[in-house]
């Protein structure tokens, strides 16, 4: 089970005279993550280190800290909290005491993890996109059943014979919905998974 955030979160901690500020936000695209970092980075801070995870895509940045001591620990905190579609920026103001590589790893991962623990989370539901269509005489019956299965219409197109929909629905309901749809259209409806994996 994985989670994203319902909104932005922050956490601040002083560690051996350095101040660390963690900011976390939900994201839907890589551009959104990079924009979040650009908008919230503090130019006069010593370091603006970050990481994000978006499904199988992830990136991290040490921003001048020794390699592997900041960005990767932030990413590990995201994964350790079971988060996805999340970006975390940790800003550090150096206070004059060196933390060493182990101290940096603990500081960055700890501050990021604490920020995510405090954040309000939303469970991510695995969804699938489906293309289906039917003749006009079946349309009202099919639409009334859609509401009961959490299906969302993302595209609707009419032609001379009927309607075609692109739907997003929970993957867990896919088989039940397909069977229901075939029964409602007496096997005459169109049913396809445009994003079926190879």
Buried (B, 14 or more C-beta within 10 A) or exposed (E): EBBBBEEBBBBEBEBEEBBBBBBBBBBEEBEBBBBBBEEBBEEEBBBBBBBBBBEEEBBBBBBEBEEEBBBBBBBBBBBEBEBBBBBBBBBBBEBEEEBEEEBBBBBBBBBBBBBBEEBEBEEBEEBBBBBBBBEEEBBEEBBEBBEEBBBEEEEEEEEEEBBBBBBEBBEEBBEEBBEBBBEBBEEEBBBEEEEEEE
